[in-house]
């Protein structure tokens, strides 16, 4: 009997050690580091292709996130601001020339339209490119098939922040005056403004139980249902990063070393992080937080940091590739670094 108990004890210890070993090896693994030979500050990911823009060098580079190889490099712009890959072609805004261009994989300009008004960021939704004409405070819609302007919204408030929603394009009036709306929903030529009492509306996220708007300057997070305020929560100031975190939302501050986790009812809890965080991304069961100040990424699980890893110099953005893989753009070191969560 005593020998059986000792055997059970040893088996229990062995099982515990195996579990601890598995836990200890759960984390982030760097899988590839690409030297870009440029210093991009902006980028998009679409159809598995990461497209990066170096406005000062007037160059664009694209990387296939699956093969982890550079597949295209484009030059010949005056001041490119935004680029995106769609179905074998690339689309670019040139702010100084006021143009929106379609490029082939060889860099040939297939189609081009002059928009004026400093075209900057754009998104693609239901066959339409929505492009911000920043200096005019205008958003235009360019049909991908005809390459002609089919929608035009003069909002009078410059912004580079707008997202597609079920209610239309939600245009965030970032450079608003006090009496101007915070969000304007744009749909088939109509404009429906919403006032929320914010200062610098920066992020808009559609959720299962409502929509959320984040104020950058004062850290206000507002929940909306049918464009009406359900609740407002005041989080740390200079709130830039936001991501789903399971059924909750995670919000980061550029000045406070915490990540605020807010559930659908507005209850708030905070996760301490070593340094303030710029960017957040949910990867599988984890939350990845990026600190530009410390040049680090933090892997968060069960509301605590379980791993810290150094990046390149001046990391600015996380590109989610899959539920296990992501890449980080490091501007000053000119690198795109790939990681796997395991």
C-alpha positions in Angstrom: 0.0 0.0 0.0 2.8 2.4 0.9 4.6 1.6 -2.4 1.4 2.4 -4.3 1.0 5.8 -2.5 4.7 6.6 -3.3 4.1 5.7 -7.0 1.0 7.9 -7.1 2.9 10.8 -5.5 5.7 10.5 -8.1 3.2 10.3 -11.0 1.5 13.4 -9.6 4.8 15.4 -9.4 5.7 14.3 -12.9 2.3 15.5 -14.2 2.7 18.8 -12.4 6.2 19.3 -13.9 4.9 18.6 -17.4 2.1 21.1 -16.9 4.6 23.8 -15.7 6.9 23.1 -18.6 4.1 23.6 -21.1 3.1 26.8 -19.3 6.7 28.0 -19.2 7.1 27.6 -22.9 3.9 29.3 -23.8 4.7 32.7 -25.3 6.0 34.6 -28.3 8.6 33.4 -30.7 10.3 35.6 -33.3 10.2 33.8 -36.6 11.5 36.3 -39.2 13.1 39.8 -39.4 12.9 41.6 -42.8 15.2 44.6 -43.4 13.1 47.0 -45.4 15.8 49.5 -46.5 13.3 52.3 -45.8 11.6 53.8 -42.7 7.9 53.5 -43.2 5.5 55.1 -40.7 2.2 53.8 -42.1 0.9 50.5 -43.4 -2.1 48.3 -44.2 -2.7 44.5 -44.4 -5.1 43.1 -46.8 -5.4 39.6 -48.4 -2.3 38.6 -46.4 -0.2 41.4 -48.0 1.4 44.1 -45.8 1.9 47.3 -47.7 4.2 49.9 -46.0 4.7 53.6 -47.0 7.7 55.8 -46.5 6.5 59.2 -47.4 9.8 61.0 -47.0 11.7 58.5 -49.1 8.7 58.4 -51.5 8.7 54.7 -51.6 6.3 51.8 -51.0 7.1 48.2 -50.2 4.8 45.1 -49.9 5.5 41.9 -48.1 3.6 38.6 -48.4 2.9 37.6 -44.8 2.8 33.9 -45.6 6.1 33.6 -47.5 7.6 36.5 -45.5 9.2 37.9 -48.6 9.1 41.3 -50.3 7.0 41.0 -53.4 6.9 44.6 -54.7 8.6 47.9 -54.3 7.3 51.1 -55.9 8.9 54.6 -56.4 8.2 57.7 -58.4 5.7 59.4 -56.1 5.8 63.0 -54.8 4.5 62.2 -51.3 2.7 58.9 -50.9 0.6 58.6 -47.8 -1.4 55.3 -48.0 -1.2 52.1 -49.9 -3.2 48.9 -50.1 -3.1 45.6 -52.0 -6.3 44.3 -53.5 -6.7 41.3 -55.9 -3.3 41.6 -57.6 -3.1 45.3 -57.7 -1.9 48.2 -55.5 -3.7 51.4 -54.7 -1.9 54.6 -53.5 -2.7 58.1 -52.5 -0.2 60.8 -53.4 -0.8 63.8 -51.2 1.3 66.4 -53.1 0.0 65.4 -56.5 -3.6 65.1 -55.3 -3.9 61.7 -57.1 -5.2 58.3 -56.4 -3.5 55.6 -58.5 -3.9 51.9 -59.4 -0.6 50.1 -59.9 0.3 46.7 -61.4 2.8 44.4 -59.7 5.5 45.8 -62.0 4.8 49.4 -60.9 3.0 50.4 -64.1 0.3 53.1 -63.5 -2.8 51.4 -64.9 -5.4 54.0 -63.8 -5.2 57.3 -62.1 -7.7 60.0 -60.9 -6.8 63.5 -59.8 -8.8 64.4 -56.6 -7.0 67.4 -55.2 -7.5 68.4 -51.6 -4.6 66.4 -50.2 -5.7 62.8 -50.4 -4.4 60.8 -47.4 -5.9 57.6 -45.9 -8.5 55.5 -47.5 -10.4 52.2 -47.0 -12.1 49.8 -49.4 -15.7 48.8 -48.8 -18.3 47.2 -51.0 -16.5 48.1 -54.2 -15.8 51.7 -53.2 -12.6 53.4 -52.1 -13.4 56.0 -49.5 -10.6 58.6 -49.5 -10.0 61.5 -47.1 -9.3 64.8 -48.8 -7.7 66.2 -45.7 -7.4 69.9 -46.4 -11.0 70.1 -47.6 -12.5 68.1 -44.8 -14.1 65.9 -47.4 -14.6 62.2 -48.0 -15.0 61.0 -51.5 -16.0 57.5 -52.8 -14.2 56.2 -55.9 -15.8 53.3 -57.7 -13.2 50.6 -58.2 -14.8 49.4 -61.5 -15.1 52.8 -63.2 -12.4 54.7 -61.2 -14.7 57.7 -61.0 -16.0 59.6 -58.0 -19.5 58.3 -57.1 -19.9 59.8 -53.6 -18.8 63.0 -52.1 -19.3 64.2 -48.5 -18.2 67.7 -47.4 -18.0 67.5 -43.7 -15.8 70.6 -43.0 -13.8 68.7 -40.4 -10.5 67.2 -41.5 -9.9 63.6 -40.3 -8.1 60.5 -41.3 -10.2 58.3 -39.1 -13.3 56.5 -40.5 -14.5 52.9 -40.6 -17.3 50.9 -42.3 -20.2 50.0 -40.1 -23.7 48.5 -40.6 -25.0 52.1 -40.5 -22.6 53.3 -43.2 -19.2 54.9 -43.0 -18.6 56.2 -39.5 -16.5 59.4 -40.0 -14.8 60.5 -36.8 -14.5 64.3 -36.6 -11.1 64.4 -35.0 -10.2 68.0 -35.6 -13.6 69.2 -34.5 -14.6 72.5 -32.9 -16.7 72.4 -29.7 -20.1 72.8 -31.5 -19.4 70.2 -34.2 -20.5 66.5 -34.1 -18.2 63.7 -33.0 -19.3 61.1 -35.5 -21.1 61.5 -38.8 -22.6 58.4 -40.5 -22.3 58.5 -44.3 -24.6 56.4 -46.4 -25.7 56.7 -50.0 -25.2 60.5 -50.0 -26.8 61.1 -46.6 -25.0 62.5 -43.6 -26.3 61.8 -40.0 -24.3 63.5 -37.3 -24.1 62.4 -33.7 -22.9 64.5 -30.8 -21.3 62.8 -27.8 -19.5 65.6 -25.9 -16.0 64.4 -26.9 -12.8 66.3 -27.6 -10.8 64.2 -30.1 -12.9 61.1 -31.3 -10.3 58.7 -32.6 -11.6 55.1 -32.6 -14.9 53.5 -33.5 -15.6 49.8 -33.0 -18.8 47.8 -33.7 -19.6 45.2 -31.0 -22.2 42.5 -30.6 -24.2 44.5 -28.0 -23.5 48.0 -29.3 -20.9 50.4 -30.8 -18.0 52.1 -29.0 -16.3 55.5 -29.6 -13.0 56.4 -28.0 -11.8 59.9 -27.3 -8.0 60.2 -27.6 -7.4 63.4 -25.5 -9.6 62.7 -22.4 -9.9 58.9 -22.5 -13.7 58.8 -22.7 -15.1 55.5 -23.9 -18.8 55.8 -25.1 -21.1 52.9 -25.8 -23.9 53.5 -28.3 -27.0 51.6 -29.2 -29.0 53.0 -32.2 -26.7 56.1 -32.0 -27.8 56.9 -28.4 -25.4 56.9 -25.4 -25.8 53.9 -23.1 -22.8 54.8 -20.9 -19.6 56.8 -20.8 -16.5 55.7 -18.9 -13.5 58.0 -18.3 -10.2 56.0 -18.8 -6.7 57.4 -18.7 -5.9 60.3 -21.0 -4.3 60.0 -24.4 -6.1 56.7 -25.2 -4.8 55.5 -28.6 -4.9 51.7 -28.7 -8.1 49.7 -28.6 -8.9 46.0 -29.2 -11.4 43.3 -28.4 -10.2 41.2 -25.5 -12.5 38.2 -25.5 -16.0 39.7 -25.1 -14.5 42.9 -23.5 -12.7 45.9 -24.9 -9.1 46.7 -24.0 -7.9 50.3 -24.1 -4.3 51.6 -23.8 -3.0 55.0 -22.8 0.2 56.7 -24.1 0.9 58.2 -20.6 -0.3 55.6 -18.1 1.2 52.1 -17.8 -2.1 50.4 -17.7 -4.5 48.6 -20.0 -8.1 49.2 -19.1 -10.5 46.3 -19.7 -14.1 47.3 -20.1 -17.0 44.9 -20.3 -20.3 45.5 -22.2 -21.9 46.9 -19.0 -19.2 49.5 -18.5 -17.4 47.8 -15.6 -13.7 48.6 -15.7 -10.6 46.8 -14.4 -7.0 47.6 -15.1 -4.0 45.5 -16.1 -0.6 46.9 -15.1 2.0 46.9 -17.8 5.7 47.9 -17.5 5.4 51.0 -19.8 2.6 52.9 -21.5 1.2 51.2 -24.6 0.6 52.5 -28.1 -1.1 49.6 -29.8 -3.2 46.6 -28.9 -4.1 43.5 -30.8 -6.0 40.3 -29.8 -4.1 37.3 -31.1 -5.9 34.0 -30.3 -6.5 33.8 -26.5 -3.9 36.5 -25.9 -3.7 40.3 -26.0 -0.5 41.7 -27.5 0.5 45.2 -26.3 3.1 47.3 -28.0 5.1 50.0 -26.2 6.9 52.4 -28.5 8.5 54.1 -25.5 10.3 51.0 -24.2 10.5 49.3 -27.7 8.8 46.2 -26.2 5.8 43.9 -26.7 3.9 42.4 -23.8 1.9 39.2 -24.0 -1.1 39.4 -21.8 -3.1 36.3 -20.6 -5.6 36.1 -17.8 -5.2 39.8 -17.1 -1.5 39.8 -16.5 1.7 40.2 -18.5 3.2 36.7 -19.0 6.0 37.7 -21.4 8.0 40.7 -22.4 10.1 40.8 -25.6 12.2 43.5 -27.2 11.4 44.7 -30.7 13.4 46.9 -33.2 13.7 50.6 -32.8 10.5 52.7 -32.6 7.8 50.1 -33.1 4.6 51.7 -34.4 2.1 49.1 -35.5 1.0 45.5 -35.1 -0.3 43.6 -38.2 -2.5 40.7 -37.3 -1.9 37.8 -39.7 -3.8 35.0 -38.0 -4.9 33.8 -34.6 -1.3 32.7 -33.9 0.8 35.1 -35.9 1.5 38.9 -36.2 4.1 41.3 -37.4 5.5 44.5 -35.9 6.6 47.5 -37.9 9.8 49.1 -36.5 10.2 52.5 -38.2 13.6 53.7 -37.0 15.4 50.4 -37.5 13.5 49.9 -40.8 12.3 46.3 -40.0 9.2 44.2 -40.1 9.4 41.5 -37.5 7.2 38.4 -37.5 6.2 36.6 -34.3 4.2 33.5 -33.5 2.2 33.0 -30.3 2.4 29.4 -29.1 
